[in-house]
Amino acid sequence: MTTTENKYKFAIQTSNNGTLNIPLTEGKALFVLGANGVGKSTLMHKLFEQNFNHTKRILAHRQTWFQSNSMDMTASSKKQTETNMKHTDRQVHSRWKDDYSGARSSISIFDLINSENVRARNIAGAVDKDEMAFAKQLSNTQAPLQAINELLAISNIPVVITLGKDEQLFASKNGSEPYSIAELSDGERNALLICTDVLTTDPNQLIILDEPERHLHRSIISPLLSSLFQKRKDCVFVISTHDVFLPIDHSEASVLLLRSCQWSGKTIKDWDADLISEADEIPSSIKREILGSKRNILFVEGEYESLDRQIYSLIYPNVTVMPQGSCTQVEKAVEGIKGTEKLHWINSYGLIDSDDRTTEQIQTLLDKGIVALNCYSVEALYYNLEIVKRIAKRFSQVLGQDENALFEKATSGIINELNPHKVRLCSRLCEKQVRNGVMTALPKHKDIQGKGDFELKINLKEIQEKEEAHFDKLVADKNLDDLISRYPVRETPVLTKIATGLGMTRDKYESAVRKLIIDDTETKEYFKTLLKPLTTLIENKTTPNIT
């Protein structure tokens, strides 16, 4: 049986490293970075040839306009066209000339509409056979259009795509009347095509994406790529690009750096190339990292695929959200920008977990433009009970159940699920409190100059018992929101129980929350209220006082 390790091939002859056998692994991405004239197109064609039977190639020089907003080819003509395209794509001239530019867009539209129809037919077929459990399982798979709309929203493109009468695709922007997708802007169409081509690719494929920045700004293509990587973890991505900032934005990806190539007649003999296994090894600075971004930048904890970036991008669509990993890195990023006069055109903010900081510490951070989130982690936003209630209302009609009964089913077992984990949950919270206290109490340089003794004694029993008493009071008061927000409940079955109580998986529930933010202005405003100190900073550009 072919394994992931040996299914995909990428061998490159180099002048400085001999033969480079570049590992391609499903769920990972590789950026091929180089200037014009270093042989990127030839190398991408070579990669395509080496993996011909399981590769999807998305060309930068393709046609990005649509002949129509519906299927303009039959299934049989599509199949024949794809066969012809596959043959032509193996020819050398396909590096600079596309004989099927119009057909590629038509095939993308066909695949998108067909994928929606196939999903609907499969669910209807299961219902007709009275296989309701299987129908429910199928419905838990995100619909292609729903996935595309979520991707567009996360990428700061305020367009919603719908499938209308006579299988025509329409777009709507900021609540406008629907109009044909043929009327989308060049960048919007290109983003739609990239999303469609990636999402409708067969499983376990190599996806070659050629110069995605050609039609899209980095503030759009960077979060779009991150989200696509997460949607298709069953595939390998290889992205050819001129833009050094794209691999910097995706530190989890590898980079093949091309400097030059040597020709032998009409073919390239070898490349001057190096493989960098982690993109964060590329020298970068805060200034480089934010070039091309919007005026307002919000640094958050976590990685690009994290829940943090996705939800904050939707709540604050006019802000570029950039994950920095740890809270320390968030603080450094904000302070770095605020301390650089040349970056005066950038408003930088930070958002970190509260980690049980004192009121004084939280205010000190706030004065620096950094908000300490009043909860243990971002899951407290996703699973806020008001949001659970709104999701229950939205899905009650789909499930044919009363919204109050559905909400009760989702939340009734929270306390019973949390109680067995009380000691651990409290100790995890106390751990942050103790570490924060230790760091605050450590001697400063003036103390050290005094050459005295330093002692620190902590009554762990008292701290733990005090927190357990607080936990018990929240339970007695049935204060579910505070229980969810104060403790690391993602380490318990609670969040899964809430989602399954609504008939969903956790991934689908969290996706539904993001979709709700996209669709419902009131929900977006509700989240802004929950994040009031941050909202005040961003919208008023003033520092609120928490006292």
N, C-alpha and C positions, 0 to 999 in steps of 0.2 A: 504494500500500500504506500502511495506517495505521501510523504509528510510535508508539513509546512516548511521545514528546514531545507528540503531538497526540491520542492515543487517549483519555486521561483529561482531564476538564474539571472545574475547580473555580474558578468566578468568584464573587466576593462583593462586593456594593456596600457601601462603607464611608463613614462620615461624615467621616473624617479623612484617608483615602488615595485617595479615588475608587474606581474599580473595581480590585480586586486579583485578578489572574489567577494563581492559586497553582499552581506546577509540581508535578505528581505523576509520579514516576518509579519504574518497577519496581525493586525492591530497596531502596527508601527508605521511611521512615515519617514521618508528620506527626501531631503531637499537637494537637488543638483543645482549648485550655485556657480555662476560665472558670468563674465561680461560678454558682449557681442563678439563673435568671431573666435571663441575658444572651443567650438565644436559641440555645443550642447544639443543642437538639433540632431546631428549625426549620432550622438551617443544615445539619445532618446529613441531614435529609429533602431539602433542596435539592440537596445533593451526590449523594444517591441518585438523584434525578430526572435530574440532568445526565449520569449514567453508568449509566442503567437497564439497558442490555443486557449489561453486563459487571461487575456489582457483586454482592458477597455482603455482606449486612448481618447482624451479630450483635448482637442487642438485649440491653440490660441488664435490661429488665423482663420478659424471657421466663420461662416456667416452667422451673425447674431440676430438677424431679423426673421420674422415668421411670415410665411406665405398666407397663413390663416390661423385661426385660434381653435381649429378642430382637426380631426383626423383627415388628411388629404391623400391617404394611400390605403390600400387594402392590406390585409395581413399577408397575402401571398406576394404582393409587390414589395412590401417591406422586407420580407425574408430574402427575396431575390436581390434587392438593393443592398442589403447588409452583406450578402455573399460577395457581390461585386466590390463593395467598399473594402472588405477585408483583403481581397486580392490586390486592389489598387494601393492600399496602405502599406503593402510590403515593398512597393516600388520606391526607388531612391528619390524620385521627384516629389513624393508625398511629404518630404521634409519642408518644402516651400510652396507646394501647389496642392490644392484640394479640389479634386474633380467632383466631389459630392457635397459641397458646402451647404447648398439648400436642402439636400436630402437629410443631412444630419439633424438639422433643426426639426424637420418634419417627423423623423424617427423619434426624437426626444418627446415631442408632443404626443405621438402615438403611444409610446411606452408609458407616459404619465397617465393618460386617460385609461389605457388598458389595465394598468396596475390598480387603479381605483375600481374599475369594473370587475376585475378578477376577485378582489377582496370582497366586494359586495355580493357577488354570485356565490362565493364559498360560504359566506355567513348565511345567506338565504337558503342555500342547499342544505346546510346543517339543520336549520330551523324546520324546513320541509320534512326532513327525516326524523324530526322530534329529538334531535341530538343536541339538546339545549346546552349541556356542559361544553361540548365541542364548539358550538356557536359562540358561547361566551369567551372561550379561549381564543378563538379567531378574532373576536371583536377587541380583545385586549392588545392585539397587534396594531400599532399606530397606523392610521391611514396615510398614504403617501402625501396627499395634499395638506393634511394636518401637520405632518413632519416638515414639509416645505415652508409653510406659513410660520412655523416656529423658528426655523432656521433663518428666514428672512428677517423676522422681528429681532432675533438675537444679534443679527448682523447690521442692525440699524437701518433696515430698508422697510419703511412703513407701508408695505403692500400686502394685501390678502388675495390669494388666488382661490377661485371657486369654480366648480364644474356645473355649468348651467344646462339649459335646454338644448337638445340636439347634440349633446356631448361637445359643447363649446366651452373653452376656458376663458374666464373673465378675471379681471383685476379690479381692486378697489383700494383707494388710498385715503387714509384718514376719514373713513366713513362715507366716501363719495359714492355716487351711482356706479354700478359695475360697467366696465368698458373692456374691449377686446385686449388680450395680452399682446397683440401686435402693436398696440399703442404705448407699451411700456418704453421707458428710456433705454438707451443702449446698455447701461450698467445693470438696470433692473432685469432686462431680458437675459443678460449674460449670467447673472446670479441665478435666475430661474433655471437656465439651461444646465449650469454646473450642478445645482441641487438635483435636478431631474436625472441627469446622466449618472450621478453617483448613487442615488437612492434606488434606481431601477436596474443597476448593474447586478448580474448574477452573483450568487454567493461565492466566496473564496476566489476572488479575482485580483489581478494586479491592475490598479487604476493609475494611468499615467496622465498627469495634469500639466499641460504645457502653458507656462507663463500666465497664470490666473490674474496677475496684476495688470495685464494689458488693458482690460476694460473696467477694472474695479480698483478703487482706492484701498490702501492698506487698512484703514480703519474699518472697512467692510470685509475685505477678503480674509484678513487675519482671524477674526472671530468666526467667519463662515467656515474656513478650513478646520478650525478646532472642533466645531460642532459636527462637521461631516466625518471627521476622524472618529468621533464618539458614536455616531450613528452606524458606521460601517466598520466595526472592529473585526469583522470576518474578512476584510480585504487588506491589501497592502497598498499604500499610497507612495508614488514617486512624483515629486513636484519639481519641474524645471523652472528656474526663476532667475531674473537679474537682481532682484531686490534683496539685499543683505538683511533687511529688517524682518522678513518673513521667517527665516529660521531662528532669528533672535527671539521672535515672539513665541516660538514653539520649541522650548528648550528640551522637550521630551523626545524630539526627533533627531535623527542623524543627518549629517551634511556631507555631501561629496563636493569638494571645492575644486573647480577647474580653473587653471591659470592660463594654459595655452595648449596647443596641439601641434603635432608635426604631420605634414602631408607626405604621402608617397603616391605621386600621380594624382588621381581623382579620389583617393581614399585616405582616411586618416590612419597613420601608422600607430600613434600612441598619444596619450595626453599627459600633461604635467598636472597631477591630481593628488589630493590627499583626502582620506576619509576621516571625518571627525565624528566620533560615536555619540557625543553629547553636544548639542548646539550651544549650550551655555559656556563652552570653552572658547567660543569666538569672542574676542575682546569687544566689550560694549560699555557704554556709559548711559547714565540716565538720559542725557540729552539725545543720544542716538535712539534710545528706546522709545522716546515719545515723539520723534519727528513724524509728521504726517497725522498725528492724532488730533482730536478736537481740543478746543480751548480748555474744557473742564475734564480733568482726569481723576478718576477714583481708584486708588490702590486698595486692594482687598487681599485677605489671606486666601490660601488654597492655590490650585492649579487651574489651567485653562479649561479643563473638563469639569471643574467643580461646580457644585450647586450655587456657590456664591456668585460667580461671574454671571451665570445665566439669569438669575433672578434680578440682580441689581442692574443689568443691562436693560431689562424690560421696565423696571420701576423708574429708572432715570435714563430715558432714551437719548437725551442730549449730552450724555456723559460717556467718555471712553472708560471702560472698566478694565483694569489691568491687574491680574493676580500676581502676587509677589512671594507666595509660599508662606512664610512665617510672619507673625506680628512685628518682629524686629525688622524684617525687610520692608514691611509696609511703612514703619516709622522712618527708616532710612531714606526710602524713596520720596516721601513727602518732604522731609527736611532737606533732602538734596535739591529738590526743585525750588523750594521756598528760599533756599540759601544761595541760589544762582541768579544774579541780576539779569543775565542774558536771556533767561527764560521767563521774563516778566509777563509774557503773553499767555502763560499757562497758569490756570487755577488748579492746584492739586489738593486732594483730600484723601484721607485714609479711613478705613473702617476695619476694626479688629474686634475680636471677642473680648468681653469684659474681664474674663478671668478673675472674677470676684475682686476687682480693684476697689480701692477706697474712693469715696466721693471726691476727695482732694486730687487723687491721681487721675481720675476721669476728667476733672475740670482742667488739669494741667495739659492732658492730651488734647482736649477740645480746644484749648487756646492755641495749640499748634496746628489745628485743622484736622485732628484725628479723632474719630468718634469710636467710643467703646460700646459695642452692641450690647444692649441690656438683656442678654441671654447667653446660654452656654455656646450655642452654635447656630448656624443659619437654618437648620431644620426647624427651629422654633418659629420661623416665618412661614415656612411651607405648611406646617402642621398646627398653626394657630387655629383655635377652634372656630373662630368666625369664618376663616377660609375653608375649613372642613365643612362647615354648614353651607357655604355657598357652592362648594363642589357637589355636596349632596343634593342641593336644589337643582343644579344644572343636570345631573345624571339621573334624577328620580324619574323623569319621563322616559328616558332611554331604557331604564331597568323596569319600568312599570311599577314602581314602589312609591309609597308616601315619603316625602322628603324628610319629615321629622322622624319617621321610623328608621330611615336609612342613616340619618345622623346619629340616632341613639345606638344603632347597631355598631357604628364605627367607633363610638367613644365610650360605650358602657363598660368596657373591660380595661380601661386605662389604669385605674388604681390597682386592680387585681394583678395586672401585668407588671406594675412597677414595684409593688410591695416586696416581692422576693429579692429584689436587687437593691433594697434600701441602703444597706451598709456600703456596698461598692459604689453606688451613685454618690453618696455623701462623701466618701473618702476621695473619690475622683475630684469632686468640687473642692474639698479641703486641700487636696494636693496643690491645686493652683493657688489657693489662698496662702498656704505655707511657703511655697516657692516665691511668691510675690513678696511676702513679708521678709523672707531671708534676703532677697536681693536688695530690698529697701534698707535693711538693717546693716548690710555689709559696710565695713569702715571705709571712709573716704580718705583721700591722700593726706588731708590735714590730720586725721586721726592717726594715720600710720606714722606721720612725722613726730607725733607725741610719744611713740615707742612704748605705749602702754599695752595692757592685755585686752584682748577682745573675747567676749563670751556671749553666746546666744543660747538661751534655753527656751524651748517651745513645749507647751503642755498639749501634746497631741490628743490625749484622752479628752480633755476639756473641749478642744476644737471639734473633734468628731462627734461627741455627745451633743454639743450645741447644734450642730448641723442636723443630726438625726432628729432632735426635738423639733426643729423647724420643718423638716420633712413630714413628721407626724402631724403637725398643725395644718400643713397644706392638704394632707390627706383628709383630716377631720373636717376641714372647711370645703372639701371637694373642689379645691382650686386647681383645676386641671391645667389651665393655661400656664400658671406659674410652675407647676411640676414639669411640664414639657419644656419650658424655656430655661429653667434654672439648672437642670441636670442633663447629663449626656445620654438622653433617652435613645439616641441612635444605637447605643450599645445594648439595648433591650429589644424585645419583640414588639414594643408598643407601636412604632411607626408602621411596621408591616401589618399589624392588626387593624390599625385605622384604615389603611389602604384596602385591605381585603374586605373589611366591613362595608366598604363602598363598592365592592365587586371589582377591584383593580389590583394590579401589582404596584409596588412602590414607584417604579420608574414611570408607569402610566399615570399614577396619581400626581407625581411631581411635574410631569409634562402637562397634565390638565390644569395645574395651578398656574403654570407659565402661560398657557393658552387663555386662561381666565383674565390674566393681567392684560394680555393683548386685546381681548374682546371687550373688557368691561372697565371703563374709566373710573367708576366708583371703587373697584377693587384696587386699582393702581393708587388712587388717592388714599385708600385705607392703609396700604403698605407704607406710603409716605408718612402717614400719621404715626404708625408704629416706629418709624425711623425719624422721628421729628427733629432731633439734633442735627442729623445729617442733611435732612431736607432743608432746614434753616440755613445751614452752611452753604449748600449748593444754590438754593434759589434766592437767598437774600445776601449771600456773601458776607455774612456777619457771624461773629462767634456767639452762640447762645450761652446763657448761664444756666447751669443745671440746678442751682439752688433756688 
